[in-house]
Amino acid sequence: MKRIFTNIGELATSQGRTALCGKAQGNIKRLQSAWILEKNCMIDSVGTGSPPAADKVIDCGGKLVTPGLVDCHTHLVFGGWREKELAMKLAGKSYLEILAAGGGILSTVRETRAASEDALYEKASRLLSEAMSYGTTAMEIKSGYGLDLSTEQKQLRVIKRLKEQNSDLAATFLGAHAFPPEMEREAYMDFLCETAIPAIAADGLAEYCDVFCDEGVFTAAQAERILLCGKRFGLIPKLHADEIREIGGTETAAKVGAISCDHLSETGVAGIRALKDGGVIAVMLPATSFYLQKPYGNFRGMIDAGVPVAVATDMNPGSTPNLSLPFAMTAACLYGRLTPEEVLTAATLNGAAAIGMANRLGTLESGKQADLVVWDADNLEQLIYRYGTNRTLRVYKRGVCQFGKERV
């Protein structure tokens, strides 16, 4: 069956199957009065003017159409929420004070350990649908709220079940998210490398291995040990780094061949050089910086240095309970000084590259999946400008409408 998407006021998309960097990140295709021909869930062709014949005609109402957004850094599977910490933050309590009062990441660990797999699945499924309503058609999801083998496996099994709802989900093992209170640090390091990683890999529950490498959490040397262990078992390295302080995380990411290094709000010139030399994608998380009132990071310096930049939500219950990737895109423009064209690439093609899906997702061109969003906006600038309201009209996954009411 052939379907034609017509009456597209503006079609905005990057091009290619690898992450873009430097000037190329902002060199997107913008077509007026465009159409997209879809056949068997894939894009057959894209053009302007008179559209070709098709079995079904879908009217896009003269609105903006972009590729489906790719959220390449989330913590979607977790127990409980942490809204009670808001008042503590407003009262000036530090993270360590909140932790001492029973909050922080360890409170989410307790809730996640206590929750059944079905309960975690039902909650995450609703959140995944909510993300789709904001235009997100593919996503990475991390574990990391178990800090023991059974709970980490439970989280990863939930992600596997969620793939029945959306097959374009990447699963990341983040057992090195924090240290559990019941185990000494060196003992936990041994547990991760000798027990958890081999078991996770044997079950086939994750494609990636991640470490929170920052002040007070895992050192650069510890991160290297964990990621190289994961790599030996077939898990592709990722890294949280430079959110709080530079402690060598970017250099470690480059050294182990990480596909991405994320957060990077405190990354300096040497760290940017390491990312560039290592071919590592920089995943920036501006919604986290907004919520925590922390530095946003040197987006502009990274792009100018030739580092491919992606933007994601970092959705989690503690530091940014937000699923709107369009909000993160606006924040990246306002506080990271990205252009609308650069941020579209960051939230589509480069996000897809950060989770190994750029060969099939992230652009609107022949041979890619027909994942696209029709926005209540006349052009790309208007989408970024109208922040704070959901501008999504319809979301298509492989040519099938998953959100909104289709116009034919």
N, C-alpha and C positions, 0 to 999 in steps of 0.2 A: 504493500500500500504506500502510495506517495501522498505526503501532506505538504502544502505550501503555506508558509507564513507570509502574509502580504500586508500592505499598508503599514510598513515600519517607517515611522517618521525619521528616526536616526538609528542606525545599527553601529554600535561601538564595540570593537574587539581588538585584542592583540592578535598576533599571528605566530605560528610555530609550534614546536614540540619540545622545546627546552626553555629554561628560565632566561629571561631577558635582563640585561644590565646596562648601565650607562645611559647614553642617549636613546638606545633601542627600547628601553623600558617605557619611554613616553611616546614612541612612534607607533601609535595604534591606527587601525583602519576605522574611518568614520564615513559611513555611507548614508545618503539621504534617499528617501522613497525606495527603500530596499525590500528584498524578499529573501527567504531561506527555503530551499527545497529539502525536505527530509524523506528518506526512504529507509525502511527497516531499522528505525531508531537512530540512524546515522545521518549526518548532513551530507547531502549529495552535491549541492552547489549553493552559492550565494551570489546575488546580483542586484542590479537596479533596473528600473524601467518595467516593461511588460513582463510579468512572471510566466514561467512555463506551466503547462497543464499538469493537474494533479487530481487525485481521487477526493481529496478534502482540502478546502480552503479555510484558513484560519486568519481572521482579521485582527491585526494588532493595534487598530484604532489610531494610527498616526503617532504612536508613542515610541519612547526609547526602548530598544532591545539590546541586551548585553548577554555574554555567556553567563551560565549559572555561576554563582560565587562559590569559592572553595575555601573553607575555614580549616586551615592547616595546623591549628593548635587549640585543642579544647580538652577539658576534663569533664566530660558529659555524664559519666557514671559515678554517682556518689550518693551516700545516705544523708538525710537531713538537710537543713539549711543553716545559715549563720547570721540571720538578720539581727539577732540580739547584740552582735558585736558592733553594730553601727553606732549605738548610743555610747559605747565604750570608746570608739574611735573619736567621736565628736567631743568626748570629755578629755581627750588628749592622752588616752592610754596607749602605751607602746605595744608592739606586737608581743614582746616578751611578757608584758603585764597581762595582756589578754590571754596568752597561753597559760600563765600561772593561775588565771581565774577559771580555767577549764575550757577556754575557747581555742581558736587557732586550728591549724591543720589536724592536730591530734583529736579534736572533737569530731571532725569529719571522719577520721579513721575509726573512732568508736562507733559512730552511726553506720558507717559502711560495713564494718564487721558484723554489726547486729542485724542488718537488713537481709532479708531473703533475696535470693537471686531473682525471683519473680517480681518482688517489689522494686528492686533496682531496675529491672527491665521495663516495667510499666512506667516508671518515672522518666527514665532515659528516652523511651519511645515518644512520650509526650514532648519532651524537650527537642528531640530530633524533628518532630513535626513543626514545632514552633520555629526552629531554625530555617526549615524549608519556607515558612511563611515570610521570612526576611530575604529570601532569594538564595539561600545556601543549598546547593545541590550535591556537594561532596564535602567530606569532613574527616579529620583525624581525631581520634579519641584515645586518651591515655588512661591507664590504670593509675595506681599510686596512692590510693586511699585504703590499702589493706596493710601494707608493710609486713605481711606474712603470706605464706604461699597460698593457703586456701582462699583468702579474700582477694588476693591479686588474680588468681585464676577465676574466681567468681566474677570479678569485674570484666575480665577479658572474655569470658563466656557470654556475658551480656552483650558485649560489642559484637561478638559473632552472631548472636541472635538478631541484633539490630541490622545486620547486613541483609537479612531477609526483607527488611523494610527499605533499605537503600544499600545496594551492593558496593557503592563507591565510598566505603568507609575504610580508613587505615587504622589499624590497632597498634598501639605503642605500649610496651611494658615499661612502667615508670616506678619500679620497686624502689629505686634510689631517689625518692621524692623527699624523704626525711628519715630520721632514725627512730625506730620504735622504742617506746619507753622501757620495754621489758628486756632489751638486749643491748649489750655493750657494742660500741661502734665497730671495733675490729671483728667481733663475732658476727655482726650483721653483714659486714663486707664479705666475709667467708660464706655466709648463708646465701647472699645474692649470687656469688660467682660459682659456688660449688653445688648449690641445691636449686635455687629459684630459676636462674637462667636456663640451665639444662632442662628442667621440667617444663618451663613455658615453651621452649623451643621444640621439645619432643611432642607437646600437645598441638603445636601449630597454631597457637592462639594469638601470636603477635608477629608483625613484620619488622617492627622497630624497637630499639632499646634507647631509653632516655635517662638522663641523670640531672638532678638539680645541683649544679656546680656553682656555689656561691658562698659568701661569708656565713659561717655558722652551720653550713650544711655539708656538702661533699667537696673535698679539696680537688684540685686539678689532677693530682696523682691518683686519688681514689676514683675519680671519674674516668680516667684513662684505663685503669684496671678493669672497671665494670664494662665499659664500652668495647674494649678489645675482647673481653670474654664473650660478650653478646655477639660480636662479629664472628668469633670462631664458631658460634652455634647458628650462624646465618641471620642474625638480627642486625639491621642497618642502624648505625649510630645516629642519634640526635642529641641535642644538649640544651638545657636551660643554663644561661650564663649572663653575668654582668647585670643582673637585675638590681642587686644591692651594691656590689662592689666588684671591680675587676680583680680576679685572682688567678688568671691564666686560662679561663674557660674557652675563649676563642682560639687560643693557640692549641688547646687540647682538641677542639673540634676539628681544626685543620689537620692535626697530627694523626687522628684516628680515621680521617676520611668521612666525617659526618655529612649527611645530606643537608642538614640545616642546623643553625644555632639560633636560639630563640630568646626573646626579651631584649637584651643588649642596650638597656637604657643608660648604662654607664660606660659603654665601650668607647675607648679612645683611638688615637691614630694607629697605634701598634696592633690593637685588636682588629681594626678594619683591614689593615694590611694582611693579617693572618687569614681572615675570611676570604679576601681576594685571592691570595696565593693558594689557599686550599680549595678553592672552587665551592665554598660553602654558601648556601642561601641564608640570608639574614631574615628571620621572621620577627617582625616588629609587632608589639602588642599595645597600641596606644590606649585602648579602653582600660587596661590595667593601670597605666600611668595616670589616667584621668581619675579613676576611683581611689587610688592610693595617694594622689596628689604628689607624684614623684616625677623625676625627669623622663622625658619622652624618648630620648636617644637621638643620635646623629643620623637621621634618615638621609639628609641631603649629602652629607659627607660620604656615606656608604655608596649611594648611587653615583656620585661624582668619581669615586675611586674604582668603580666597575664591579661593585658587589651587587648581585641580584637581590632585591628587597621584596619580601612578601609581607602581607598584613593579615592578622588573624584576630579572633576575639579573646582567646585565652579563657573562655567560659569556665568558671569554677565557683564554688559557693563562698569563697573567702575574699579573693582580691578583685574579682570582676564578675558578678553574677549577671552577665549580659550575653545575649545571643545575637544581637544585631550587628552583623558585619558591616552594613552600610554606616552605622554610627562610627565604628572603628575607622572606616574609610574617610569620613569627614574629619575625624580627629587627626588622622595621618596627614591630611592636607593642611589643616589649620596649625598644628603643632609640629609636624614633621616637615612642612613646607613641600610636600609632594604636589605635583600637578594632578588634576583629575585624570589625565591619561596615564600617568605613572601609577596612581593608586588603583586604577582599574586593572592594570597588569598585575599589580601586587596582590589583589584579591581574587584573581582568576588564574592566569597562566602560571605565575610564579608560585602561587599557593598550591596549584596542582603539581608543579615540579618538586615542591618541598615534601610531597607525599608520594612521589613516584607515579603520578597519573597524568603527566603533561602530554603523553603520547595520545591520549584519548579525550582529555578534558581541558577546559580553560580557555578555549577560543571557539569562535564560530567560523569554521572553514571546512572544506571538503575533507571527509575521512574522520571527523571528530563526532562524538556523540551529540545528539540534538538536545543538549542541556542548555536552556536559555530562560531569561527572565524578561517579561514585559513590565515596564515600570510606568507609574503614573508621573511621568516627567517627559518633557519635550526633547531634552538633550542631556548629555552626561553632566554638564555643569549644574543643571537644575537638580539632578539627583543628589549631588554632593551638597548643594546649597540648602535644600529642604530637609535638614537634619531633624531628628526628633519625632518624625512621623513615619509610619511605614508606607513607603511609596510602591510597594509590590502590588501589581494587579494580577499577574498570572505567572506561575512557575512551571516549566516543562522539564521533565526528566525523560531522556530518550524519546522525545517527541510527544510524550503523554502528559497531559495537564495534571499536576499534583496539588496545585493550590490556585484558588480563584475560579471564576466562572468564564469558561471559554466562549469566545465570540466566533461564530461561523457564518 
